[in-house]
Structures are given as structure tokens and as C-alpha cells.
Amino acid sequence: MTTPALPEAEIFGTRLKELREKRGETVRSLATLTETSFTYISDMEHGRKVPSLSMLLRLAAALECKVTDLVKVFNDHDLRTLVRKRR
């Protein structure tokens, strides 16, 4: 069974992929740099997983960017609709 994508996870995943490709990294190389699995990076990029703060820090270090570069994409969205209660 495939885990359904969450709206905020899809937005983050698109941004992560954009930054990864801009740096010329593959999913595998980013997984190595962040000391996580290929599957976890892939799941984040496809909106199936949301990173922890610790992972955000590791991603920023690996991609040589600021944490805000990873999350500023949310500035263009209505956060109330993204974090609505899930049942």
C-alpha cells in the first residue's frame, strides 16, 4: 500500500528535488551525505515523508544551503490550509 502524499510534504519534496538537482546530486549521493537511505530521500521528494528538524539540518549541510532555503517555499502558501486537522 502506498502512503498518500501530504500537501506540505509534496511542496517540500518539490523544493528538495530542485535544490538537489541544482547541486548536481543524485538521490543516492544525497542519502550518503545525509547518512540516511535512498528510500527516505525518495519518499521525501515524492511527498510521502516529512523531514524532522534534525534531517532538515542534515539536508541543508549536505546541499550547502540555509535551512530557510529549504522551507521558504512555504511563504507562498496559506499555512492554515496546509496544517488543517487530519482525521
C-alpha positions in Angstrom: 0.0 0.0 0.0 1.4 3.4 -1.0 1.4 6.2 1.6 -0.7 9.1 0.3 1.2 12.3 -0.2 0.5 15.2 2.2 0.2 18.7 0.7 3.0 20.1 2.8 5.2 17.1 2.0 4.6 17.5 -1.7 5.6 21.1 -1.6 8.7 20.4 0.4 9.6 17.4 -1.8 9.5 19.5 -4.9 11.8 22.1 -3.3 14.2 19.4 -2.1 14.4 17.9 -5.5 15.0 21.3 -7.1 17.9 22.1 -4.7 19.4 18.6 -5.0 19.4 18.8 -8.8 20.8 22.3 -8.7 23.7 21.0 -6.7 24.2 18.1 -9.1 23.5 15.4 -6.5 21.6 12.2 -7.1 19.1 10.7 -4.7 21.8 8.2 -3.7 24.6 10.8 -3.2 22.3 12.9 -1.0 21.3 9.9 1.0 25.0 9.2 1.6 25.7 12.8 2.5 22.9 12.9 5.0 23.6 9.4 6.3 20.1 8.2 5.5 18.6 5.8 3.0 17.9 6.3 -0.7 14.3 5.3 0.1 13.9 8.1 2.7 15.2 10.8 0.3 13.0 9.4 -2.4 10.0 9.4 -0.1 10.6 13.0 0.9 10.8 14.1 -2.7 7.6 12.3 -3.6 5.7 13.8 -0.7 5.4 10.6 1.3 7.6 11.6 4.2 8.2 14.9 6.1 11.7 15.5 7.5 12.4 16.1 11.1 14.3 19.2 12.3 17.5 17.1 12.5 17.0 15.9 8.9 16.4 19.5 7.7 19.7 20.4 9.3 21.5 17.5 7.6 19.9 18.3 4.3 20.9 21.9 4.5 24.5 20.9 5.3 24.7 18.4 2.5 23.2 20.8 0.0 25.3 23.7 1.3 22.3 25.9 1.8 20.5 27.6 4.6 17.6 25.8 6.3 15.4 28.7 5.2 16.3 27.9 1.6 14.6 24.5 2.1 11.4 25.9 3.7 11.0 29.4 2.3 8.8 27.8 -0.4 6.0 27.8 2.2 5.9 31.6 2.2 3.8 31.4 -0.9 1.1 29.2 0.6 -1.7 29.6 3.1 -0.3 27.7 6.0 -3.7 27.3 7.7 -4.9 25.1 4.8 -1.7 23.0 4.9 -1.9 22.3 8.6 -5.6 21.7 8.9 -6.6 18.9 11.2 -6.4 15.4 9.7 -8.8 12.7 10.6 
